[in-house]
Amino acid sequence: MGINCQDVCRDVSDYIDDELTPAQRAALDRHFAECRDCAALLDGMRNLIAIYGDERVLPPPPAGFHERLYQKLEKETRSSRRVFLSWTLAATAAVPFALAAFSARNSLLRGQERQIPSSSPDGGEGPDTVAMSEDPNDKTYHVPGCSHLTGKAKFLSVKDAIREGYTPCDYCIAKAKPRKTG
């Protein structure tokens, strides 16, 4: 039976506790004889068990400690389950409300987009002409009349402004971005 280092890591505790079949134990014995790393792992685990098993290093817990620990763990586990269940139910109930709010928001936004006044001469949906500052460091374009436009303005078509590297103003972007007409 061939065994590798991963098998040793998985089975070393059972080896120490003598809970393996004779064939498994013999395979691990052969591996420990051939592999220095796994032999060191086995020795280290045995030393650790010896140290923590010595009552001089860690005195035994007080009487009744284990029973109190198990009771506390059981109580916490039940409490955690209740809290988890409560949060899960609340989240599940919130999903339909969130979807309804999202849907209503999108409907309102679509309604607002239709109400934006057209500034294009052909009656299209967006402005054909946008304004930008003559300052060469300011690469933002605006809807004409935007209060965030500073300095003297120059005017270009939206397509030309984009081609020249301008980006829409965050405040008037809904009016300034080009829209598809259909």
TAGI-V338855 format. One record per helix or strand of 2 or more residues. SS is the DSSP state (H for helix, E for strand). FROM is the first residue (numbers start at 1). TO is the last residue. Records with the same first field share a line. If there is no record, write none. Layout:
SS=FROM-TO + FROM-TO
//
This chain:
H=5-16 + 22-34 + 36-53 + 65-115 + 158-163 + 173-176
E=129-133 + 140-142 + 153-157 + 167-168
//
